Amino acid sequence: MILCAHQPVYLPSLHLMNKIALSDCLVLLGHCQFVKQSWHHRNQIRAGKNSICLTIPISQRKKFGQSLIEAQMAGDHWKRKHLKSVREGYGKRPYFQDYYPDIERTILAPHDSLAALNNALLLQFMDWCDLSPKVVHSEDHDIQGHKTDMLINLCHLTGADHYISNEGAHAYLDESLFQQNDIQHHWQDFTHPVYDQGRDFIPNLSIIDALFNVGPDCAALVRNAGHI
């Protein structure tokens, strides 16, 4: 079984969606620390000829060391602003009405943490892209260790004998520990797909860009964007 693990991020990218497509099991790392100005609470969408960053304001009542399941969104005013930007950026795209109502409903719904919102959106995107790995929430278990040690423990927890990482893990991952634990480690080889955006192509946007532009074909786009 191939496992991947990732912290809950806002409006995830095609890159993450492809890593999930390559996996049999996904662990959502809600117990990990929230990082300000990271993908945890922000992402890029199209705005005319350019891209813009949508950022969720996070309450600073607990300034240091809060996890993603502890991080609280600061009010609701940002929701209308984000949704307005999405409508302005994509309202005329061919599949906008197929997906926007559910995205709006999920964002406007009450969520008790940043992780809860991010996970609700991710599960919806996974359904639209025909991705159905087993999903495990780290906060439901006693997860020990850091960096590679934590990943090894996640493999033991889920019974995985393969683990997949993206290139960002090169900075901290120790592949020899996987070998010592009889777990085969893989690197995700991702190439960003080019698809019709109605104008000059901008890469590295949220998955919603592909959904609004190519609709049901987004599932194949996600699956074919990378391999191990």
N, C-alpha and C positions, 0 to 999 in steps of 0.2 A: 504494500500500500504506500502510495506517495503522499506525503504530508507537506503542506505549506502553512506558515503562520504569519500573521500580519496584524499590526495595530489598526483599530478602526479609523478610517480616514473619511473626510467629507467629499462627496461627489467623486468617487475614485476614477482613476485613469484606465485606459485600455491596457496599460502595462500590468497593473494589478489584476485586472480581469483575466488576462491571459495566464498569469501564474496560477490563478484559481482553476482555470480550465485544464491546466496540466496536472492537477492534483486530485486525489481521491478524498482527501480530508483537509479541512481548513480550520485552524485554530485562530480565533479572534482574540487578540491580546489586550483585552480591556483593563487588565490589572497593571499594565505598563504606564509609565509616567507621561502625563500630558506635556507636550513641548510647544511653547508659544511660537507663533509664526511658522508652523510646520503644516504639512498636509493633514494633520489631525483636524484642523478647523478651517482649512482654506483649500481652494482649487481654482483652476482656470477655465473660463468659458469664452465663447466667441462674442465679440461686440463689434459688429460691422467689419471693418478691414483688420481689426486688431483683436487681441485677447485682453480680458480683464480678470482680476482676481477677486473672488467672493470670499470674504472672511467672516466667520462667526465670532462675535465678541464673547469672551469668556469671563465669568465673574472672578474677581480677584480676592474674594473673601478668604480663600485659602491659597496663598501665593506660592508656596513652595511644596514640591513633592506630591501634588495631587495626581491621582491616576486618571485615566480616561473615563472610568466609571464614576469618578468623583467630580470631574470637571462639569461645572454648571454653566449653561448659556446665559449671558447677561441680557435678560429681557427678551421680548419678542419682536422689537421694532425691525431688526435685521431681516426677519423672514419676508416681510413685504418688499423690502429693498431687493433681496436676492431674487425673489420670484418675478419682480418687475424687470430686472436685468435679464432673466431667462426668457421672459416673454418678448422683450425688445430684441434680443439676440436671435431668437429662433422661431418666433411666431409665424413666419412665412415659410418655414422649412417643411418638406413634404410629410413628415411623420410626427409633427409637433403634437397634434391633437390625440395621437395614439398613446402618448406617454405622459404629457404634461399634467393632466388632471390627477394622476396617481402620485406624481412627484410633488405636486402642490399639496395634496392631501397629507402626505407623509411629513413634509416640512412643517405644515401648520399644526399637526397633531401635537399634543403635549408629550414631552419625553423627559425622563428624570435625569438624564445625563447626556453629555456629548456623545459618548459611546453608544447609547441607546438610539439616538438619531442616526448616527453613521451606520450602525448595523442594520437598522430598518431600511435605509436606502440601499445598502449593499445587497441585502437579501432580495429586494425588489429587482435590482439590476441583474442579479444572478438568475432570477426566474425568467426575465426577458431574454437573457442570453443562453437559456437552456443549460445552465450550470447547476448541478445538483450534488456537490460533494457533501460528505458528512460535515456538519458544522459543530464545533466545540467552542464554548466560551470559557476563557481561562479563569475568570472570576468564580466559576462554579467548581474549581478544583484547587488543591494546594500546590501551586506551581513553585518549584524551588529552582535556585540557580540564576545565573545571568549569562547573557550572550550565548556562546555555543553550549554551555552546560544546560541552560534552560531549554534550548532546542532539542538536545538529547533527551531530556526529561519529558518533553512533549511527545517525542517519538515513542518512548516507553509507555506513556499514558494512553496513547491512541493505538498502539500496536503497529506503528508504521515502521517499515524497514527501508524506506527511501525518504529523503528530504530534499526539497527544492528551494533554492535561494535566488534572489535577483542580484544584479551586480553590485548594488549598494552594500551588500553584506561582506564584501571583500575586506572592508576596514576592520572587522572584528571577528570573523568566523575562522575557526580552527578545524580544518577538514580532517586532521589526524584523529581528533576525538570521535568523529563519526566512524572512522575505520576501526578504532579500538572498541566501539560498541556494536560492531557488525551492522552498521547503517550505511547505506550507499547515498552519498551526497551528490546532488546535481545542481548545475547552474542553469538558470533560465537564459536562453538565447532569444532575445526579443528584437524584432524589427518593426518599427512603427508603420502600420499600414497607411496608405494614401487612399482616400475616398472622396467622393464628391461633396464638397461643402458649399457649393454654389458660387464660390469665388476662390481666390488664391488660398492654397491649403496651409493651415496652421496646425502643427503637430502638438502632442502633449496636452490636449485639453481633456476635460472630464468626459466620461463615458456618455454623458447625455448628448454631447455633440454628435457622436456617431449614431446614437439612437434616433435623434431628430432628423438626421440626414439620410440614413440608409435603412432605418426601420428593422424588420425581421432579419435582414442580411447582416445585422450587427453580430449575431451569434457566430456565423462563419468567420466574420472579420476578427473576432476575439480569438477563436480557436486557431486560426491560421497565422496569427501574428508572431508566434514564437514556438520554440521547442526546447527539449532538454538534451 
